Amino acid sequence: TVTLLLVMPSYCPTLADSLFCIYRFALTVMVFVNYGGGGYWFFQHAPWNGLTVADLVMPWFVFIIGTSVVLAFRSMQRRGVSRLQLLRKVTWRTVVLLMLGFCFLNYSPRDGPLSWSWLRIPGVLQRLAFTYFVLSHHWWNPVQDVVLYWPQWLIIILLETLWLCITFLMPVPNCPTGYLGAGGIGDNGLYPNCTGGAAGYVDRWMFGDNMYRYPTCKEMYRTTQPFDPEGLLGTINSIVMGFLGMQAGKIIIFYKGMNFHILCRFLAWAVILGISAAILSKCTRDGGFIPVNKNLWSLSYVLCMGCFSFLLLGGMYFVSDVKGWWPGQPFIYPGMNSIFVYVGHSLLGFYFPFSWEMHFQKGHGERLFQSLWGTALWVLIAYLLYRKKFFLKI
């Protein structure tokens, strides 16, 4: 059966090996990044605009969600699974992911007694769950390649139009319309209470202070307002990112057995998305029409990540599916127990033996060793669980 592990099927004979390679690789990189990435700046999320290695991981997950949904659902439909059964599976998995994110990852006993006054509502698993639910609904049935999917593309265009209208036309009190800055001391301190513009305003209106308390912009820009990188407006573009992944899955289905055509299509999509992102950002960090910004999940960020995702998928497809050079070791083992690894490393990451109080604060040596050590431990734990044939399933 197709088992959802962090909204990615752990096993399905019709799924391309390249999807598993990307998924397993992204999961391992995510653990390494969350453990500090050795203290190197490029393994930390960008404070506001711009890209680092850490900013690449979540879009890969969302992209692969879309691709795997197309391939896995195609397999299930061929086995005679009804749409009602599919809807029940999707709904159940979505609810479980939401509860895992809300009850376990957004709350820690170190925060004190559980209180609705401060408990964060948005989150990574919540966004992935909602994206998965939307992508999995019955109106996304694949037929052929691009032209015949015009209803789905129409929905995506409408969603993106909604994002653009709210972002650039919605009036925000005491802030310039269409503001995309970090607020605080950014922009010469002219808009200190405008963090995230419309996106931040919508989230604060919906959730109040029940949002992420340590946004990446807080330290550098000295912001005082809460801002959540998994907020409502960004979730719209998360769906768009997942739909690009679905398009990759449709290409694999439509051109099955035609490896050259599949790779050419992946490359074409990467070029189109990359050029679009370059135009919107003007190939600069802060000076474009829409800067590349992971905190906002801006349109240029989604296009840029779509470009990288198609290139990565194409490379992995060539290496794993066409040539069979690399089956995914050692990343295969965390990928088979991804929900266990993800939740486990989030809850236990700050405890021994995964981390410890460092004695050498200067330099990167001890911090890099600690990050690699914590990541390696989870790979080892996942390997032992694999040997014991234990797989945490949803």
N, C-alpha and C positions, 0 to 999 in steps of 0.2 A: 504494500500500500504506500501511498504517498504520505509521508509523515512530515508535519510542519515543525521545523526546529528554527526558531527565530524567523518565521515566515519564509523559510527556505526548505523545500523537500529534501530530506536527508538521503533518500534513495528513490530513484525512479529510472527504469531501464531506458526510457526514451530521452532523458536529459543528457545534454552534451557534457562530456568530461570537463570541458573548458569552464562551464558554469561552476562546477564544484571547485575547480582550482582557484577561480577568482574568489568565490565565497569563503573557502577555507583560508586563503591567503589574507583576505580582508579581515577576517575574524582574528587571526593571529596578530596582524599589524595593529588592530584596534586594542587588543590586550596590552601590547607593548607601549602604545601611545598613552593609554590610560594609566600605565604604571610610571609615566613621566618621560619616556623616550630618552632616557639618559640626560635629561636637562637641556638638550639641544633645542634651539628655537624652532627649527624646521619640523620638529616632532610635537610642537605645541600649536594649538589653534591660533589662527591669525587674530590679533586684537579686534580688528574690524574688517576693512577691505583687504583683499589679497588672498593668497593661497599658500598653504603649507602642506606637508605630507599628511598631517592629522586631518585636514579638511577634505581629503580624498576618500576616506574610508566609508562614511555613512552613505554618500551617493552611490558607491559601488554596491552596497547592500540593497538600496532601493532599486537600482537598475536590475540587479539579479532577481529581485522579487518579481519584477514585471516579466522578465524572460522566463523564469521558472513557472510562473502562473500559466502562461500560454502553453508551454510544453507539458506540464503536469496535468492540466485540465484536459488537454487534447487526449492524453493517455487514458484518463479516467472516463471520459465520454466514450472512447472506443471500447472500454470494458463494460459499458452499459450503465454507468452510474448516472442516476437521474439528476435533473437540475435541482430538485428539492433536496436531495441528499448532498449535493455540492453546496447549496446554500446553508444547510445545517452545519456542514464541516467548516465552512468559511466563518460563519457566525460564531461557532464555538471557539475556534482558534483565535478569532479577533478578541472575544471577551477574555479568554485566558491571558493573552498577551497584555491587554489593557490592565488586568488585575495584577499581573506580575510587575509591570512597570509602575503602577500606582501604589501598590501596597508594599513592595519589597525594595525597589530601586529608588523611589522618591522619598522613602522614609528609612531612617536609621535609628536604632536605639540610642545612639550617641546624641541625637537631637533632643532627647527628653521625651516626655509624654506626648502621645499623638494628639495633635490639635488641628482642627480645620482652619484655624486662623493663619497658619503658616505653611501647611502641607502643599507642596507643589503639585499642580494638576497636569500640565503638559510634561512630556518626556520623550526619550528616544523610542522606547518600546511602544508608547502610545501612538507616536507618529507612524511608526512602521506598521502597527496594527491597523490604523485607519487607512493608510495607503493600500495595504494588502486587501482590506475589505472592499474598497472602491474598485480596485483593479480586478478583483475576483468576481464581481457581480455579473449577472447574465448578459448584460449588454455589450461585453467585451469579446464575444465569441469570434475567434479568428476565421477568416474565409480564405483570402489569398494574400497578396503582398500589400502595396500601399493604396492604390486607387480605390479598391473595393472596401477600404476601411474608412470611407469618408464620414460615416456617422460618428465613429469614435474620434476621428480627428476634429470634427466639428465641436464635440464636447470639450476636447482639450483646448481648442482655440477659444471657446467661450470661457473656460476656467482661467486661461491666461489673460484674457481681456478683463475679467473680473479683478485679477491680481493687479494689473496695470492701472485700472481705474481707481481702485481703492488706494493703491500706493501713491499715485501721482495727482489724483484729483480730490481725494477726501480731505476736507479741512481739519486740521489738528490745532486745538487751542494754543495760542502763543507760540506757534511754530510755523515756518514757511511751508506752504503746500508742496508736496513732493519731496520733502527732506529725507535723505537717506543716510545722514551722518550718525556719528556715535553720541553726539551731545557732549555733556561734560565740558572739558576744556578744549574739545575739538572745535574746528572752525573758529579759532580765536576766542572761544568762549561765548560766542554770540547766542547759541541755542543750548544752554546747559540742561534744560529739562525736556529735550526733544529726542532722546535716545531711540533710534529705530524709526522715527517718523510715524507714519500711519500704522505700521506693523506693531510697534511698541504701544501705541495708543489703544489699538483694538484689544491687545492682550491685557493691558492694564484695566480696560473697561470690563472685559469679560472675567478676569481672574483676580483682579486686585493685586495684592502682594503675593499671591500664591503661585509664584513663578521661581525660576532659577535665580538663586541668590548671589551667584558668583559669575556673572557673564564675563567673557574674555575682554570686553572693553572697559571693565570697571577699574582695573589697576592703571592702565596706561592713560585713559581719558578721564579718570576720576569721576565717573558717573555716579549719580545718587539714585536714579530711578531703576526699578527692577526691569529686566529685559530677558525674555526667554527665547533661546535659539530654536526651540521646537514649538513656536507659537502657531497661531491659526493661519496667518497669511502664508507663512513658509510651507505649511502643509499642502497648500494648493500646488505649489511648485514641486513638492515632493511627489505628488500624483503625476505631474507632468514628467518628472524624471523616471518614475516607474513605467509610464507609458512608452518612453523611449526604449526601455528594456523589453517591453512587450513587442515593440516593433522588431527588435533583434530576434526574439523568439519566433515571430511570424516569418522572418527571413529564413531561419533554420528549417521551419516546417515547409515553406513553399519551395525552397531550393534544396530539399533533402537529397543528399548524395552528390550534389553539385558544389564541391568544396570551393572551386575557383570563383563561382558566382557568389557564394556566401561571403567569402573574404573581400571580393570587390564591393559588395553592398555595404559591408561593415566599414570599409575604407571611405566609400562615398559619403555615408552618414557622418563619419568622423570629420571629413573635410567640410561638409556643409555646416555642421554644428560649430566647428572650430572657427570658421570664417565669421559666422554670425556672432559668436562670443567676442571675437576680436573687434568687430565693428561696434558693438554695443559698449565695450569697455575702452575702445580706442587704443588697445594694447597698453594701457596704463593701469596703475593701481587705483588712483583716485580721480582721474580726469575724464572718465568716459561718460557716456549718456547714462548707463546703468553699470556701476562698478561691480566687479566680481566679489560677492560677499556671502560667506557661508552663514553668518548670523541671521541674515535676512532671507537666505535662499533666493537670492535675486535671480532674474531671468538670465542674465549673463553667466552667473554661477552654474545654473542648471545646464545651459548650452555647453559651457566649458567642460563640465563633468560628464555630459553626454558624449562629447568628443573623446575624452580620455577613456570612458567606459567602452565605447565601440573599438578604440584602438587596443585596449587591454583584452577585450573579449576576442578580437581578431587574432592577436598574438597568441593567447592561450588556446584558441581553437586550432590554430596551425600546429602548435607544439604538442597539444594533448590529443586532439581528435584526428587531425590529418596525419601527423607523423608518429604519434604515440610515444614521444620521447620522455614525457614526465607525467606520471599519474597523480602527483600532488603531495608526495611525502616531503616533510613530516606534517604538513598542514592538514592532511586528511583526517587525523584523529580528533582535533578540536572541532572540525566541521561535522563530525558524526554525533557530537554531543554539544552542539553550539549553545542551546538554551542553558545547559548546565554550566558551561564555561563562562557564558556572558553574565549570568546572574551570580555565579560563584565568585568570579574575579571582582565584580562590583561590590559584593558584600564583604569579602575577606581580603581585599587588596591591601588594606592598610594594617594588616596583622601579620605577625611572624608565622610561618617562614617566608611569606611572599614579600614582605618588606620589613625594614627595621630603621631605627634612628641612625642616620648616617653620621660618621665621625669626621669625615673630610668634606666640608661644605664647598671648598673651592675646587674648580676643575670638574670634569665630567666622569672621571674614572669609576668612582664608587657608584654614582647615580646610574651610569650606563650598565654596570654589572648588576645592580639591583633590578633594573628594568628587564634585562635579559634573563636574569634568574627567575623573576616572577613569571615571565612569559613561558620560560622553559618548564617550570613546574606545572603549569596548566596543560602544556602539551603532553608532559609525562602522565599527569592524572588522566587526561583524555585517552592516552594510549592504554593505560591500565584498565580503564573502563571498557575500551574496545576489546581488550583481551578477555575480559570477563563477560563480554556480550551484553553490557548494560548500556541502554540508550534511553535517555529521558525524552519522552515523546509527548506531544500535545495533540 
